[in-house]
Amino acid sequence: MTQRYEPFQEPTGTWAVNDAWTGRPAEMGSRTIVGMNQHDAEELADLLNGLNAQRQEAKS
């Protein structure tokens, strides 16, 4: 299964989390998830993918 959220390196060298459904950086509340280090972006993408999987299972 394709993951909805994936970390990616921005042109500035920092990292962001991309939302594959929108093609844009992911958002949490009113904050866009950009300007992070690689480790944090990877961990946050894993967390968001886990939460998304739980939501999808709850809908089933």
Backbone as CSV, one residue per row, in Angstrom:
resi,resn,N_x,N_y,N_z,CA_x,CA_y,CA_z,C_x,C_y,C_z
1,MET,0.846,-1.192,0.000,0.000,0.000,0.000,0.886,1.248,0.000
2,THR,0.537,2.194,-0.823,1.283,3.441,-0.900,1.001,4.279,0.346
3,GLN,2.043,4.856,0.881,1.906,5.706,2.054,1.399,7.082,1.623
4,ARG,0.510,7.630,2.414,-0.015,8.959,2.096,1.033,10.040,2.364
5,TYR,1.791,9.909,3.438,2.750,10.938,3.845,4.175,10.450,3.638
6,GLU,5.000,11.280,2.999,6.380,10.922,2.741,7.288,12.119,2.997
7,PRO,8.431,11.881,3.671,9.392,12.971,3.864,10.106,13.272,2.541
8,PHE,10.448,14.530,2.331,11.236,14.898,1.156,12.106,16.097,1.479
9,GLN,13.241,16.151,0.782,14.171,17.250,1.010,13.804,18.433,0.131
10,GLU,13.718,19.582,0.759,13.380,20.814,0.055,14.633,21.386,-0.618
11,PRO,14.468,22.280,-1.594,15.631,22.883,-2.269,16.580,23.609,-1.310
12,THR,16.059,24.051,-0.174,16.883,24.773,0.805,17.731,23.838,1.656
13,GLY,17.513,22.512,1.510,18.264,21.550,2.306,17.523,21.065,3.535
14,THR,16.441,21.741,3.901,15.627,21.273,5.016,14.652,20.226,4.497
15,TRP,13.912,19.621,5.410,12.989,18.544,5.040,11.557,18.929,5.340
16,ALA,10.631,18.339,4.595,9.199,18.555,4.776,8.510,17.201,4.661
17,VAL,7.222,17.173,4.987,6.414,15.968,4.819,5.375,16.276,3.755
18,ASN,5.388,15.476,2.697,4.468,15.677,1.583,3.208,14.824,1.761
19,ASP,2.067,15.400,1.419,0.796,14.679,1.409,0.536,14.243,-0.029
20,ALA,0.646,12.939,-0.304,0.490,12.418,-1.664,-0.909,12.661,-2.214
21,TRP,-1.910,12.804,-1.361,-3.280,13.015,-1.833,-3.468,14.408,-2.403
22,THR,-2.747,15.389,-1.840,-2.896,16.763,-2.315,-1.726,17.214,-3.178
23,GLY,-0.576,16.519,-3.060,0.620,16.920,-3.786,1.309,18.125,-3.185
24,ARG,0.930,18.469,-1.968,1.485,19.634,-1.267,2.047,19.214,0.071
25,PRO,2.834,20.081,0.711,3.299,19.747,2.055,2.108,19.506,2.985
26,ALA,2.264,18.525,3.857,1.202,18.187,4.803,0.991,19.324,5.795
27,GLU,-0.180,19.323,6.405,-0.518,20.331,7.409,-1.024,19.647,8.662
28,MET,-0.703,20.236,9.789,-1.254,19.817,11.081,-1.899,21.063,11.669
29,GLY,-3.202,21.027,11.754,-3.906,22.234,12.187,-3.675,23.322,11.154
30,SER,-3.157,24.443,11.574,-2.893,25.547,10.653,-1.415,25.638,10.276
31,ARG,-0.612,24.629,10.657,0.827,24.662,10.391,1.200,23.740,9.239
32,THR,1.963,24.258,8.305,2.506,23.455,7.216,3.779,22.788,7.722
33,ILE,3.944,21.502,7.409,5.068,20.738,7.948,6.257,20.866,7.002
34,VAL,7.065,21.905,7.243,8.253,22.196,6.445,9.372,22.659,7.369
35,GLY,10.592,22.738,6.825,11.711,23.313,7.571,12.238,22.432,8.690
36,MET,12.168,21.124,8.521,12.587,20.199,9.572,13.903,19.532,9.202
37,ASN,14.487,18.796,10.175,15.630,17.961,9.832,15.097,16.616,9.335
38,GLN,15.945,15.815,8.712,15.521,14.566,8.087,14.910,13.595,9.090
39,HIS,15.546,13.440,10.227,15.058,12.493,11.238,13.637,12.847,11.688
40,ASP,13.400,14.107,11.991,12.074,14.532,12.442,11.028,14.363,11.343
41,ALA,11.390,14.664,10.102,10.444,14.510,8.989,10.073,13.043,8.804
42,GLU,11.054,12.145,8.913,10.769,10.713,8.779,9.873,10.213,9.899
43,GLU,10.158,10.629,11.134,9.332,10.204,12.269,7.908,10.744,12.166
44,LEU,7.770,11.989,11.762,6.443,12.578,11.648,5.653,11.922,10.517
45,ALA,6.301,11.618,9.409,5.620,10.924,8.313,5.135,9.551,8.780
46,ASP,5.958,8.829,9.537,5.550,7.524,10.075,4.337,7.671,10.990
47,LEU,4.365,8.668,11.845,3.256,8.908,12.767,1.977,9.232,11.998
48,LEU,2.062,10.128,11.029,0.883,10.510,10.254,0.337,9.337,9.449
49,ASN,1.221,8.510,8.894,0.764,7.329,8.158,0.067,6.344,9.086
50,GLY,0.563,6.184,10.313,-0.091,5.315,11.281,-1.477,5.822,11.649
51,LEU,-1.594,7.110,11.881,-2.897,7.696,12.202,-3.856,7.582,11.024
52,ASN,-3.351,7.776,9.822,-4.188,7.658,8.632,-4.691,6.224,8.480
53,ALA,-3.832,5.245,8.729,-4.235,3.836,8.634,-5.321,3.517,9.659
54,GLN,-5.197,4.059,10.863,-6.222,3.847,11.897,-7.556,4.442,11.466
55,ARG,-7.525,5.631,10.864,-8.764,6.264,10.391,-9.414,5.427,9.301
56,GLN,-8.588,4.906,8.385,-9.129,4.098,7.293,-9.744,2.801,7.818
57,GLU,-9.117,2.174,8.816,-9.654,0.964,9.404,-10.958,1.232,10.137
58,ALA,-11.043,2.372,10.794,-12.261,2.716,11.536,-13.442,2.934,10.579
59,LYS,-13.158,3.392,9.359,-14.211,3.606,8.369,-14.728,2.290,7.803
60,SER,-13.906,1.248,7.857,-14.272,-0.051,7.266,-15.225,-0.818,8.132
